[in-house]
Amino acid sequence: MDIVLRIPDEVVPSLNSEPASLGRQALEALALDLLAKDKISEHELGLMLGMDNRFDVDAFLKSKNAPPSYSLEDLIRDRELARNLFPKEI
């Protein structure tokens, strides 16, 4: 899908960006916002931004100071799963 953004010429100088990079910046901002609102997954964010692998997605999220998607609840769930799978080792 293509989306067209119309920005008044009077506002463009305030953006402190090259006009050619504004589309990419808007796409990244949209993807981050959708991820933060749980509308898309990290995998879908990578697809939106044309990233080839999980490492690129992780690096992008880190560069944007995005909070980790691995929550405390995820850790607790994984710890319990590990205890059930390997009861003598943990």
Residue pairs with C-beta under 8 A, 6 or more apart in sequence:
5 22
5 23
5 26
7 15
7 22
12 19
15 22
17 25
27 48
27 49
28 49
28 60
28 64
30 48
31 40
31 45
31 48
31 49
32 45
32 64
32 66
34 40
34 44
34 45
35 41
35 42
35 45
35 66
35 69
36 66
40 48
42 54
42 57
42 61
42 69
43 57
45 51
45 57
45 60
45 61
46 52
46 53
46 54
46 56
46 57
49 57
49 60
51 57
51 60
61 68
79 90
82 90
83 90
